[in-house]
Amino acid sequence: MDFAVGVGLESTLDILITFPDSESFEELAHSYQGDLSPYLERGYKTVSRGSGGEEPIDGMEKEAEDLLESAKEMGAEISYSLGGNSSQEAVTLANLGVETIFLGSLFPDLLSKLNPKDRGKLENTDTRFAKRFEQYSPSSYILQAPGTNRYILTEGKGRRIDQLRSHLKELPDIVGEISDSYSNFEALSLVGWHVIFGMGLSKEDLQLTSRVIRKIREENDILLFTDAGGMEAFNRTDKKRLCELYSLFDIVSVNEDEVMQIIQVLDSDHREEIDSMRDILDCGESSSTVWLHTPNYQVSLSSAFSRKTLEEAQTVAALVGLYKAENGGYPSIEDLFKLRRSREFSEAGLEKVEAIKDQYGKNFGGYELASSPCFNLEKFFSTIGTGDVSAGAYLYSLLETTLSNDKG
């Protein structure tokens, strides 16, 4: 595979708190008396609706450890894995055979807590351009139960903007160095902005970040990819600034909750997902593609890619997300071939895709419209990271198909 992708900007230690059932999660949420009680209540209410969410708990490490002990007493299983939007995406791309450059934050203390297999996953990428922090060790506490979505409490010291600002300022030069080192450098994925700005996005930091992204675009002929994260913890001003930031990228990835949060910020009258996706593109400064991923189906609107290319990317993304949800790991190309031969499409997904085609057809608002179903889940490990690995797979497939067609 003859292309390289840069990925940033953050990594973390994921601490998975898996309750034996949703009833145990509910019992602790209602009975817990610690300082994180309101967070736990919000977390349970969110996953009980079938949704997921995330909010910062910076400076509350001790409180998080207390919650962890109470969850253990309730029978929750505790496990540790590599986390962070960009690190998950980077490992996914590397496993699919892409030359991957990780240019985000690295924490030696964090890596030391992982088992050798997990630690080696990120080290298999090119980390020469990463920012290393010796004094921080951020963690994300993931609350979940079998069959539920997840709620994340991010203790983010060391990966917030105050620590990453200097690295952010240097990104155009870093990307230039990567371009000089890799003649096949085709795309840059900068994800997890909702984590980096988890304590708020100031006007000054928005201006700084916008200048950085525009300069990267001006100086490099590469595809720019980003994802939208949960906005529950942000005020309206911060939400609008995050949306301005997302609009600077060619491709914006959203889930079903995020697309509606964005559209509320845009003051659109639309409440249908696909109408909302069109509004996001119409309002975007540079965006050409919006990709919606849900557990049962996916939809893309694009002025840059063909419907066939988008549908193939969605299928690959669905398979990688399925593998992650069932196994907690990162598949190879061979794993995807095996999985595709053995799985059926989601019935709910098939019905939704047919409804979309009946209502919207193959083009909508001047954009190519591609919809496709996901696959049935047969076992459960965790939903954490499924969106991140799916995003890596989606980007991989778009590049692989487009570049292969160019050569053909």
KEKE-3310 file (N, C-alpha, C; in steps of 0.2 Angstrom, whole numbers, plus 5000, padded with zeros to 4 digits):
npx = (5004:5003:5003:5004:4998:4996:4992:4984:4978:4980:4982:4978:4975:4964:4952:4942:4926:4916:4901:4892:4879:4865:4857:4865:4874:4864:4860:4872:4873:4862:4864:4877:4888:4899:4909:4908:4896:4885:4890:4890:4876:4871:4878:4873:4859:4861:4866:4856:4846:4851:4861:4878:4891:4902:4912:4923:4933:4944:4957:4952:4957:4958:4944:4940:4946:4940:4927:4930:4934:4921:4914:4920:4916:4903:4903:4909:4919:4936:4947:4961:4967:4974:4970:4961:4956:4964:4975:4969:4964:4976:4982:4973:4974:4988:4987:4980:4989:4994:5006:5009:5010:5011:5008:5004:5001:5012:5014:5025:5023:5010:5011:5018:5009:5002:4999:5012:5008:4998:5005:5014:5007:5004:5018:5021:5019:5025:5033:5041:5038:5030:5023:5031:5027:5033:5028:5015:5000:4986:4969:4955:4939:4928:4912:4901:4890:4886:4879:4875:4878:4892:4898:4909:4922:4933:4949:4959:4972:4987:4984:4976:4972:4981:4993:4996:4997:5009:5014:5004:5005:5017:5013:5011:5025:5029:5021:5026:5039:5035:5030:5041:5048:5040:5036:5024:5014:4997:4986:4980:4974:4966:4960:4948:4946:4936:4940:4953:4950:4942:4939:4934:4934:4943:4941:4954:4961:4954:4956:4970:4971:4963:4971:4982:4977:4973:4985:4992:4984:4986:5000:5001:4997:4986:4973:4962:4955:4943:4935:4919:4915:4907:4896:4890:4895:4898:4896:4885:4892:4905:4902:4898:4911:4918:4911:4915:4928:4928:4923:4933:4939:4941:4934:4921:4918:4904:4893:4876:4871:4880:4878:4866:4868:4877:4869:4859:4867:4869:4857:4848:4832:4830:4827:4829:4842:4849:4845:4851:4865:4867:4865:4876:4887:4884:4886:4899:4916:4927:4923:4919:4914:4903:4901:4891:4890:4882:4876:4869:4868:4875:4879:4884:4887:4893:4904:4915:4918:4914:4898:4900:4913:4911:4901:4909:4919:4911:4907:4919:4922:4911:4914:4927:4923:4914:4922:4931:4921:4917:4929:4938:4950:4961:4958:4966:4968:4965:4958:4946:4941:4938:4928:4918:4913:4906:4896:4879:4869:4863:4846:4838:4846:4846:4833:4832:4841:4834:4823:4829:4834:4822:4816:4826:4834:4848:4856:4857:4853:4863:4874:4883:4874:4877:4871:4872:4870:4875:4883:4877:4879:4887:4893:4899:4911:4915:4909:4918:4929:4925:4920:4931:4940:4933:4932:4946:4946:4937:4943:4955:4950:4944:4955:4963:4954:4953:4966:4970:4961:4966:4979:4975)
npy = (4994:5010:5023:5037:5042:5055:5057:5065:5072:5067:5056:5043:5034:5022:5017:5004:5002:4990:4986:4971:4971:4981:4985:4984:4995:5005:5004:5008:5021:5028:5026:5031:5041:5050:5063:5063:5059:5067:5066:5052:5049:5057:5050:5037:5039:5044:5033:5024:5029:5024:5032:5039:5048:5061:5069:5082:5079:5086:5087:5079:5066:5059:5058:5050:5038:5034:5032:5021:5011:5009:5005:4993:4986:4984:4974:4977:4975:4979:4985:4989:4999:5006:5022:5037:5048:5050:5041:5029:5029:5030:5018:5009:5012:5009:4995:4991:4992:5004:5017:5025:5040:5046:5061:5066:5068:5060:5050:5044:5038:5034:5024:5015:5008:5000:4984:4974:4971:4980:4992:4991:4993:5006:5010:5005:5013:5028:5038:5049:5062:5065:5073:5073:5070:5071:5073:5070:5060:5056:5050:5041:5037:5024:5021:5008:4994:4977:4977:4991:5008:5019:5030:5043:5049:5061:5063:5074:5080:5086:5083:5093:5110:5119:5112:5107:5118:5124:5114:5113:5126:5123:5114:5117:5117:5105:5096:5100:5094:5081:5079:5081:5070:5059:5055:5050:5055:5058:5062:5070:5068:5076:5074:5073:5086:5090:5085:5091:5104:5103:5110:5122:5133:5146:5162:5167:5155:5148:5156:5154:5140:5140:5147:5139:5127:5132:5136:5124:5118:5127:5125:5112:5098:5089:5078:5083:5078:5076:5073:5075:5078:5073:5086:5089:5095:5108:5126:5137:5146:5140:5128:5133:5138:5127:5121:5130:5127:5113:5115:5118:5107:5094:5082:5078:5069:5062:5056:5049:5057:5068:5074:5080:5089:5098:5104:5111:5121:5128:5134:5128:5124:5111:5094:5081:5069:5068:5080:5089:5085:5090:5104:5106:5104:5115:5126:5125:5130:5124:5111:5096:5083:5075:5062:5051:5040:5026:5013:5005:5009:5019:5035:5045:5061:5070:5080:5077:5063:5048:5039:5025:5024:5029:5021:5009:5013:5015:5002:4995:5003:4999:4986:4986:4993:4984:4973:4979:4982:4969:4962:4971:4974:4977:4975:4966:4967:4954:4949:4957:4952:4939:4942:4948:4938:4930:4937:4944:4958:4971:4970:4981:4991:4989:4991:5005:5010:5008:5016:5028:5029:5029:5041:5051:5047:5046:5057:5072:5089:5093:5085:5069:5055:5042:5028:5014:4998:4992:4979:4964:4962:4950:4947:4955:4967:4980:4997:5007:5017:5012:5021:5029:5019:5015:5027:5028:5017:5021:5033:5026:5018:5027:5033:5022:5017:5029:5032:5020:5020:5032:5027:5017)
npz = (5000:4995:5002:5014:5030:5041:5059:5073:5088:5101:5115:5127:5143:5143:5155:5157:5164:5167:5170:5177:5172:5166:5176:5188:5185:5185:5199:5206:5201:5207:5220:5224:5233:5232:5226:5212:5209:5202:5189:5187:5188:5177:5167:5167:5164:5151:5144:5146:5138:5126:5121:5119:5128:5134:5146:5154:5168:5175:5186:5196:5200:5212:5216:5205:5207:5219:5214:5205:5214:5221:5210:5207:5219:5216:5207:5195:5181:5178:5166:5156:5142:5127:5123:5117:5104:5092:5094:5093:5080:5073:5076:5070:5056:5054:5056:5045:5035:5032:5030:5044:5053:5069:5076:5088:5106:5117:5131:5142:5155:5154:5143:5150:5158:5150:5144:5135:5122:5119:5121:5110:5099:5096:5095:5084:5074:5066:5077:5078:5076:5086:5101:5117:5134:5150:5163:5164:5165:5158:5159:5154:5160:5157:5157:5157:5151:5147:5131:5131:5127:5129:5143:5145:5156:5157:5162:5160:5161:5153:5140:5137:5130:5135:5138:5125:5116:5112:5104:5094:5088:5081:5071:5057:5052:5057:5049:5037:5037:5038:5026:5018:5022:5018:5002:4998:5006:5010:5017:5032:5048:5060:5075:5089:5095:5104:5115:5117:5119:5130:5142:5137:5123:5119:5111:5106:5105:5096:5085:5083:5081:5069:5060:5060:5054:5041:5036:5035:5025:5014:5012:5009:4998:5003:5010:5022:5037:5050:5066:5074:5091:5107:5113:5125:5137:5134:5132:5122:5115:5114:5108:5095:5091:5090:5079:5069:5068:5064:5051:5043:5038:5025:5026:5038:5052:5060:5073:5077:5087:5088:5075:5077:5087:5082:5072:5079:5084:5072:5070:5062:5054:5051:5056:5052:5049:5037:5030:5039:5038:5025:5027:5036:5026:5017:5025:5028:5028:5021:5019:5011:5012:5023:5034:5042:5055:5063:5074:5066:5053:5040:5032:5019:5013:4999:4989:4983:4981:4973:4973:4974:4979:4991:4997:4998:5007:5018:5021:5024:5035:5044:5046:5052:5064:5069:5072:5082:5092:5096:5099:5105:5099:5085:5068:5054:5036:5032:5042:5040:5028:5031:5041:5034:5025:5034:5040:5042:5036:5047:5051:5054:5050:5036:5033:5036:5027:5015:5017:5017:5003:4997:5001:4998:4986:4975:4975:4983:4987:4978:4981:4981:4987:4999:5006:5018:5026:5042:5051:5060:5077:5086:5098:5113:5118:5120:5116:5116:5107:5095:5085:5083:5077:5066:5059:5055:5047:5037:5031:5027:5017:5007:5003:4998:4987:4979:4976:4969:4958:4952:4948:4940)
capx = (5000:5008:5002:5005:4994:4997:4987:4985:4983:4980:4982:4976:4974:4957:4950:4935:4923:4911:4896:4889:4872:4863:4854:4871:4875:4859:4860:4877:4871:4857:4866:4884:4888:4905:4909:4907:4889:4881:4892:4888:4869:4871:4881:4868:4853:4863:4867:4849:4843:4854:4866:4884:4893:4909:4913:4929:4934:4951:4959:4948:4959:4956:4937:4939:4949:4935:4922:4932:4933:4914:4911:4922:4912:4896:4904:4911:4926:4941:4952:4965:4969:4976:4964:4962:4953:4969:4979:4965:4964:4983:4984:4969:4977:4994:4985:4977:4994:4995:5012:5006:5014:5008:5010:5000:5004:5013:5015:5029:5020:5004:5012:5021:5004:4999:5003:5017:5005:4995:5010:5018:5002:5006:5025:5022:5018:5031:5031:5047:5035:5025:5025:5032:5026:5036:5025:5007:4997:4979:4965:4948:4936:4923:4907:4897:4887:4884:4873:4874:4883:4897:4899:4917:4924:4940:4954:4963:4978:4992:4981:4971:4976:4987:4999:4997:4997:5015:5014:4999:5008:5022:5011:5013:5032:5029:5018:5030:5044:5032:5029:5048:5050:5036:5034:5017:5010:4991:4981:4981:4968:4967:4954:4948:4946:4932:4944:4958:4946:4937:4938:4932:4938:4943:4942:4961:4963:4950:4960:4976:4970:4961:4977:4986:4974:4973:4992:4993:4981:4990:5007:5002:4991:4983:4966:4961:4950:4942:4928:4915:4914:4901:4896:4886:4898:4900:4891:4883:4898:4910:4899:4899:4918:4920:4909:4919:4934:4926:4921:4940:4942:4938:4929:4919:4914:4899:4888:4869:4870:4884:4875:4860:4871:4879:4863:4856:4872:4869:4851:4844:4825:4829:4828:4831:4849:4852:4845:4856:4871:4868:4866:4883:4891:4882:4889:4906:4921:4931:4921:4916:4911:4901:4900:4887:4890:4878:4877:4865:4868:4880:4877:4889:4885:4900:4905:4922:4919:4908:4894:4903:4918:4908:4898:4914:4922:4906:4907:4925:4921:4907:4917:4932:4919:4911:4928:4932:4916:4917:4935:4942:4956:4961:4959:4970:4964:4963:4952:4940:4939:4934:4922:4913:4910:4903:4891:4874:4868:4858:4839:4836:4850:4843:4826:4834:4844:4829:4819:4833:4834:4815:4815:4831:4837:4855:4859:4853:4856:4869:4879:4882:4872:4878:4869:4873:4869:4880:4882:4874:4884:4886:4896:4901:4917:4914:4908:4923:4934:4922:4919:4938:4943:4929:4935:4952:4945:4934:4948:4959:4946:4943:4962:4965:4950:4954:4973:4970:4958:4970:4984:4972)
capy = (5000:5016:5030:5038:5047:5058:5057:5068:5075:5066:5049:5043:5028:5020:5013:5002:5000:4986:4983:4965:4972:4988:4986:4986:5002:5010:5004:5013:5028:5030:5026:5033:5048:5053:5070:5062:5057:5070:5063:5045:5049:5059:5044:5031:5042:5044:5026:5021:5031:5021:5036:5039:5055:5062:5076:5082:5079:5087:5088:5075:5060:5055:5056:5045:5032:5032:5029:5015:5006:5008:5001:4986:4982:4983:4969:4979:4972:4984:4983:4995:4999:5012:5027:5043:5047:5050:5035:5023:5029:5028:5010:5006:5013:5005:4988:4990:4992:5011:5020:5030:5045:5049:5067:5069:5068:5053:5050:5038:5035:5031:5018:5010:5005:4996:4977:4975:4970:4986:4997:4990:4995:5013:5011:5002:5019:5033:5043:5054:5069:5066:5078:5069:5073:5066:5074:5070:5054:5057:5044:5041:5032:5023:5018:5004:4988:4974:4979:4998:5013:5021:5037:5044:5054:5062:5067:5076:5084:5084:5083:5099:5115:5122:5108:5106:5124:5125:5109:5115:5131:5120:5109:5118:5115:5097:5093:5101:5089:5074:5079:5080:5063:5054:5057:5047:5058:5059:5064:5072:5067:5079:5072:5074:5093:5091:5083:5096:5110:5100:5115:5128:5135:5153:5165:5167:5148:5146:5160:5151:5134:5141:5149:5133:5123:5135:5136:5117:5117:5131:5123:5104:5096:5083:5078:5085:5074:5077:5071:5079:5074:5075:5093:5090:5099:5114:5131:5138:5149:5135:5124:5137:5139:5120:5120:5134:5123:5107:5117:5120:5101:5092:5077:5078:5063:5063:5050:5052:5062:5074:5078:5084:5094:5103:5107:5115:5127:5131:5136:5125:5121:5103:5089:5075:5068:5070:5087:5092:5084:5095:5111:5106:5106:5121:5131:5124:5134:5119:5104:5093:5077:5073:5055:5049:5033:5024:5006:5001:5011:5024:5039:5050:5066:5072:5083:5075:5056:5044:5035:5018:5024:5031:5015:5004:5015:5013:4994:4994:5006:4995:4979:4987:4995:4978:4969:4982:4981:4962:4959:4976:4975:4981:4970:4967:4966:4947:4949:4960:4947:4933:4944:4950:4932:4927:4941:4947:4965:4972:4971:4988:4995:4988:4995:5012:5012:5008:5022:5034:5029:5030:5048:5055:5045:5045:5064:5077:5095:5094:5081:5062:5052:5035:5025:5007:4995:4989:4971:4961:4961:4943:4946:4962:4969:4987:5002:5012:5017:5010:5027:5030:5014:5016:5033:5027:5013:5025:5037:5022:5015:5032:5034:5016:5017:5034:5032:5015:5022:5036:5024:5013)
capz = (5000:4994:5004:5021:5033:5048:5064:5079:5092:5108:5117:5134:5145:5144:5160:5156:5170:5164:5175:5174:5168:5166:5183:5192:5183:5188:5206:5208:5199:5211:5227:5225:5237:5231:5222:5205:5209:5197:5183:5186:5186:5170:5163:5167:5160:5144:5141:5146:5132:5120:5118:5123:5130:5137:5149:5158:5176:5176:5193:5200:5200:5218:5216:5200:5210:5223:5210:5203:5220:5222:5204:5209:5224:5213:5202:5188:5178:5176:5161:5153:5135:5124:5122:5113:5097:5087:5094:5091:5073:5070:5076:5065:5050:5054:5056:5038:5031:5030:5033:5048:5057:5074:5078:5094:5112:5120:5138:5144:5161:5151:5140:5155:5161:5146:5142:5130:5116:5118:5120:5104:5094:5094:5093:5077:5070:5066:5082:5078:5076:5092:5107:5123:5140:5155:5169:5164:5163:5157:5159:5153:5164:5153:5161:5152:5153:5141:5127:5132:5124:5135:5145:5147:5161:5154:5167:5154:5162:5149:5133:5135:5125:5139:5137:5118:5112:5108:5099:5089:5084:5077:5067:5050:5051:5058:5043:5031:5038:5036:5018:5015:5023:5015:4996:4997:5011:5006:5021:5039:5052:5067:5079:5097:5097:5109:5121:5118:5121:5134:5147:5134:5117:5119:5104:5104:5103:5089:5079:5083:5077:5062:5056:5059:5049:5035:5034:5033:5019:5009:5010:5007:4994:5006:5012:5029:5040:5057:5069:5079:5097:5111:5115:5131:5142:5131:5131:5115:5112:5113:5102:5089:5089:5088:5073:5065:5067:5060:5044:5040:5036:5020:5028:5045:5054:5065:5074:5076:5092:5086:5070:5079:5091:5077:5068:5084:5084:5066:5070:5056:5055:5050:5062:5049:5049:5030:5029:5043:5035:5019:5030:5038:5021:5014:5030:5029:5024:5016:5020:5005:5014:5029:5035:5048:5057:5068:5075:5061:5046:5039:5027:5017:5008:4997:4982:4981:4980:4970:4978:4974:4983:4998:5000:5000:5013:5024:5022:5027:5042:5048:5048:5057:5070:5072:5075:5088:5097:5098:5101:5108:5095:5078:5063:5048:5030:5031:5047:5037:5023:5035:5044:5028:5023:5039:5044:5039:5038:5052:5048:5056:5045:5029:5033:5036:5020:5010:5018:5014:4996:4994:5002:4995:4980:4975:4975:4988:4988:4974:4983:4981:4994:4999:5012:5018:5032:5046:5052:5066:5083:5089:5105:5115:5122:5122:5111:5116:5101:5088:5081:5081:5072:5060:5056:5052:5041:5032:5028:5023:5011:5003:5000:4994:4981:4975:4973:4965:4952:4949:4945:4935)
cpx = (5004:5006:5003:5000:4996:4991:4989:4979:4984:4980:4980:4976:4967:4956:4943:4932:4916:4907:4893:4883:4870:4860:4859:4873:4870:4859:4866:4876:4867:4859:4873:4883:4894:4904:4907:4899:4885:4883:4890:4880:4868:4873:4876:4861:4855:4863:4860:4845:4846:4860:4873:4886:4900:4909:4920:4928:4941:4952:4955:4950:4957:4949:4936:4941:4943:4929:4924:4932:4926:4911:4914:4918:4905:4897:4907:4918:4930:4946:4955:4967:4971:4970:4966:4960:4959:4974:4976:4965:4971:4984:4979:4972:4984:4992:4983:4983:4996:5002:5009:5010:5010:5011:5007:5004:5006:5016:5018:5025:5014:5006:5015:5015:5000:5003:5007:5014:5001:5000:5013:5013:5004:5013:5026:5021:5024:5029:5037:5044:5030:5028:5025:5031:5029:5031:5018:5005:4989:4975:4958:4944:4929:4918:4902:4894:4886:4878:4871:4879:4888:4897:4906:4918:4931:4944:4959:4970:4984:4990:4976:4976:4982:4993:5001:4998:5003:5016:5010:5002:5014:5020:5012:5020:5032:5027:5022:5036:5042:5032:5036:5050:5046:5033:5026:5012:5003:4986:4983:4974:4970:4960:4954:4948:4942:4935:4950:4956:4941:4935:4935:4937:4937:4943:4949:4963:4960:4954:4966:4975:4967:4967:4982:4984:4974:4980:4994:4990:4984:4996:5007:4996:4989:4976:4966:4955:4949:4936:4925:4915:4908:4902:4892:4889:4900:4894:4890:4889:4903:4908:4900:4906:4920:4918:4912:4925:4933:4925:4928:4943:4938:4932:4928:4915:4910:4895:4881:4868:4874:4881:4869:4862:4873:4874:4860:4861:4871:4862:4847:4837:4825:4831:4830:4839:4852:4851:4850:4863:4872:4869:4874:4888:4890:4885:4896:4911:4925:4928:4917:4913:4909:4899:4897:4888:4886:4879:4874:4866:4873:4877:4883:4886:4892:4899:4912:4923:4913:4904:4897:4908:4916:4905:4903:4917:4917:4906:4913:4925:4917:4910:4923:4928:4917:4917:4930:4927:4915:4923:4940:4949:4955:4963:4964:4965:4961:4957:4946:4937:4935:4928:4916:4910:4906:4897:4885:4873:4863:4851:4837:4840:4848:4837:4828:4837:4839:4824:4823:4833:4827:4814:4820:4834:4845:4859:4854:4857:4863:4875:4877:4879:4873:4875:4870:4872:4875:4879:4879:4880:4882:4889:4898:4907:4916:4913:4914:4928:4931:4922:4926:4941:4939:4931:4941:4951:4941:4939:4953:4956:4945:4950:4964:4961:4952:4961:4973:4967:4963:4976:4981:4970)
cpy = (5006:5023:5031:5043:5049:5059:5060:5070:5073:5058:5049:5035:5027:5015:5011:4999:4997:4983:4976:4965:4979:4990:4988:4993:5007:5010:5009:5020:5031:5031:5029:5040:5052:5060:5069:5059:5060:5067:5056:5045:5051:5053:5039:5033:5042:5037:5022:5023:5028:5026:5036:5047:5055:5069:5076:5082:5081:5089:5084:5067:5056:5053:5050:5038:5029:5029:5022:5010:5004:5003:4994:4982:4981:4977:4971:4976:4978:4982:4990:4994:5006:5016:5033:5043:5046:5043:5029:5023:5028:5021:5007:5006:5009:4997:4986:4991:4999:5013:5026:5034:5047:5055:5070:5069:5061:5054:5043:5034:5031:5024:5013:5006:5000:4989:4978:4975:4977:4992:4997:4993:5002:5014:5008:5008:5023:5038:5048:5061:5070:5071:5073:5073:5069:5067:5073:5062:5054:5050:5046:5035:5031:5018:5014:4998:4984:4976:4987:5002:5014:5028:5038:5050:5055:5066:5068:5080:5082:5083:5089:5104:5118:5119:5107:5112:5125:5120:5111:5121:5129:5115:5110:5115:5108:5094:5094:5096:5082:5074:5078:5073:5058:5057:5055:5050:5061:5063:5066:5072:5070:5078:5074:5081:5094:5089:5089:5102:5108:5105:5122:5130:5143:5156:5165:5160:5146:5150:5156:5144:5135:5143:5143:5128:5126:5135:5129:5116:5121:5128:5115:5102:5089:5084:5079:5082:5076:5074:5076:5075:5076:5082:5094:5095:5106:5119:5132:5141:5144:5130:5127:5137:5132:5119:5124:5130:5117:5109:5118:5113:5099:5087:5078:5072:5064:5056:5053:5057:5069:5078:5083:5090:5100:5107:5112:5122:5131:5134:5134:5123:5114:5099:5082:5075:5071:5077:5091:5091:5089:5102:5111:5108:5113:5127:5130:5128:5130:5112:5101:5086:5077:5066:5054:5042:5031:5016:5002:5003:5017:5028:5044:5055:5069:5075:5081:5068:5053:5040:5028:5018:5025:5024:5009:5006:5014:5006:4993:4997:5002:4989:4981:4989:4989:4974:4972:4981:4974:4959:4964:4977:4978:4976:4971:4966:4959:4946:4951:4955:4942:4936:4945:4944:4929:4930:4943:4954:4965:4974:4978:4993:4995:4992:5003:5014:5012:5014:5028:5035:5031:5038:5053:5054:5045:5052:5068:5083:5097:5090:5073:5059:5045:5033:5017:5005:4993:4982:4970:4960:4954:4942:4954:4962:4976:4992:5007:5011:5015:5015:5029:5026:5014:5022:5032:5022:5017:5029:5032:5019:5021:5033:5028:5016:5023:5034:5026:5017:5027:5033:5020:5017)
cpz = (5000:4996:5012:5024:5040:5052:5070:5082:5099:5109:5125:5136:5146:5150:5159:5162:5167:5169:5172:5170:5170:5173:5188:5191:5186:5196:5209:5207:5204:5219:5229:5228:5236:5227:5215:5204:5203:5190:5182:5185:5179:5165:5162:5163:5153:5141:5141:5141:5125:5117:5122:5124:5133:5140:5153:5165:5178:5183:5198:5200:5206:5218:5211:5203:5215:5220:5207:5208:5221:5216:5205:5214:5221:5208:5196:5187:5176:5172:5159:5146:5133:5122:5118:5106:5092:5087:5092:5083:5070:5070:5071:5058:5049:5053:5049:5033:5029:5033:5037:5053:5062:5077:5084:5100:5114:5127:5141:5150:5159:5148:5144:5158:5157:5145:5136:5123:5114:5117:5113:5098:5091:5092:5087:5072:5070:5071:5083:5079:5082:5097:5113:5129:5146:5161:5169:5162:5163:5157:5157:5156:5160:5157:5156:5155:5147:5137:5127:5128:5130:5136:5148:5151:5159:5159:5162:5155:5157:5142:5132:5132:5129:5138:5129:5114:5109:5103:5093:5085:5079:5071:5059:5048:5052:5051:5037:5031:5036:5029:5015:5016:5019:5008:4994:5002:5008:5011:5028:5042:5059:5070:5086:5099:5103:5116:5123:5121:5126:5140:5144:5128:5117:5111:5102:5102:5097:5084:5078:5079:5070:5058:5055:5053:5042:5032:5031:5026:5013:5007:5008:5003:4997:5008:5020:5032:5048:5059:5073:5085:5101:5113:5121:5136:5140:5131:5124:5112:5110:5108:5095:5086:5087:5081:5067:5063:5063:5052:5040:5037:5030:5022:5036:5046:5060:5067:5075:5082:5090:5080:5072:5084:5087:5074:5073:5084:5078:5065:5064:5058:5054:5056:5059:5048:5042:5028:5033:5040:5029:5022:5033:5032:5018:5019:5030:5025:5019:5016:5013:5006:5021:5030:5042:5049:5063:5069:5070:5054:5046:5032:5025:5012:5005:4990:4979:4979:4977:4975:4979:4979:4990:5001:5002:5006:5019:5026:5026:5035:5046:5050:5053:5064:5073:5075:5082:5094:5100:5101:5105:5105:5088:5073:5057:5042:5030:5036:5044:5032:5026:5038:5039:5026:5028:5042:5039:5041:5043:5048:5049:5051:5038:5028:5032:5029:5015:5011:5016:5007:4993:4995:4998:4988:4981:4976:4980:4988:4984:4976:4982:4987:4994:5006:5012:5025:5036:5047:5059:5071:5086:5096:5107:5119:5124:5115:5111:5110:5095:5083:5078:5076:5066:5056:5052:5046:5035:5028:5024:5016:5005:4999:4995:4987:4976:4972:4968:4958:4948:4945:4939:4929)
residu = (MET:ASP:PHE:ALA:VAL:GLY:VAL:GLY:LEU:GLU:SER:THR:LEU:ASP:ILE:LEU:ILE:THR:PHE:PRO:ASP:SER:GLU:SER:PHE:GLU:GLU:LEU:ALA:HIS:SER:TYR:GLN:GLY:ASP:LEU:SER:PRO:TYR:LEU:GLU:ARG:GLY:TYR:LYS:THR:VAL:SER:ARG:GLY:SER:GLY:GLY:GLU:GLU:PRO:ILE:ASP:GLY:MET:GLU:LYS:GLU:ALA:GLU:ASP:LEU:LEU:GLU:SER:ALA:LYS:GLU:MET:GLY:ALA:GLU:ILE:SER:TYR:SER:LEU:GLY:GLY:ASN:SER:SER:GLN:GLU:ALA:VAL:THR:LEU:ALA:ASN:LEU:GLY:VAL:GLU:THR:ILE:PHE:LEU:GLY:SER:LEU:PHE:PRO:ASP:LEU:LEU:SER:LYS:LEU:ASN:PRO:LYS:ASP:ARG:GLY:LYS:LEU:GLU:ASN:THR:ASP:THR:ARG:PHE:ALA:LYS:ARG:PHE:GLU:GLN:TYR:SER:PRO:SER:SER:TYR:ILE:LEU:GLN:ALA:PRO:GLY:THR:ASN:ARG:TYR:ILE:LEU:THR:GLU:GLY:LYS:GLY:ARG:ARG:ILE:ASP:GLN:LEU:ARG:SER:HIS:LEU:LYS:GLU:LEU:PRO:ASP:ILE:VAL:GLY:GLU:ILE:SER:ASP:SER:TYR:SER:ASN:PHE:GLU:ALA:LEU:SER:LEU:VAL:GLY:TRP:HIS:VAL:ILE:PHE:GLY:MET:GLY:LEU:SER:LYS:GLU:ASP:LEU:GLN:LEU:THR:SER:ARG:VAL:ILE:ARG:LYS:ILE:ARG:GLU:GLU:ASN:ASP:ILE:LEU:LEU:PHE:THR:ASP:ALA:GLY:GLY:MET:GLU:ALA:PHE:ASN:ARG:THR:ASP:LYS:LYS:ARG:LEU:CYS:GLU:LEU:TYR:SER:LEU:PHE:ASP:ILE:VAL:SER:VAL:ASN:GLU:ASP:GLU:VAL:MET:GLN:ILE:ILE:GLN:VAL:LEU:ASP:SER:ASP:HIS:ARG:GLU:GLU:ILE:ASP:SER:MET:ARG:ASP:ILE:LEU:ASP:CYS:GLY:GLU:SER:SER:SER:THR:VAL:TRP:LEU:HIS:THR:PRO:ASN:TYR:GLN:VAL:SER:LEU:SER:SER:ALA:PHE:SER:ARG:LYS:THR:LEU:GLU:GLU:ALA:GLN:THR:VAL:ALA:ALA:LEU:VAL:GLY:LEU:TYR:LYS:ALA:GLU:ASN:GLY:GLY:TYR:PRO:SER:ILE:GLU:ASP:LEU:PHE:LYS:LEU:ARG:ARG:SER:ARG:GLU:PHE:SER:GLU:ALA:GLY:LEU:GLU:LYS:VAL:GLU:ALA:ILE:LYS:ASP:GLN:TYR:GLY:LYS:ASN:PHE:GLY:GLY:TYR:GLU:LEU:ALA:SER:SER:PRO:CYS:PHE:ASN:LEU:GLU:LYS:PHE:PHE:SER:THR:ILE:GLY:THR:GLY:ASP:VAL:SER:ALA:GLY:ALA:TYR:LEU:TYR:SER:LEU:LEU:GLU:THR:THR:LEU:SER:ASN:ASP:LYS:GLY)
# end
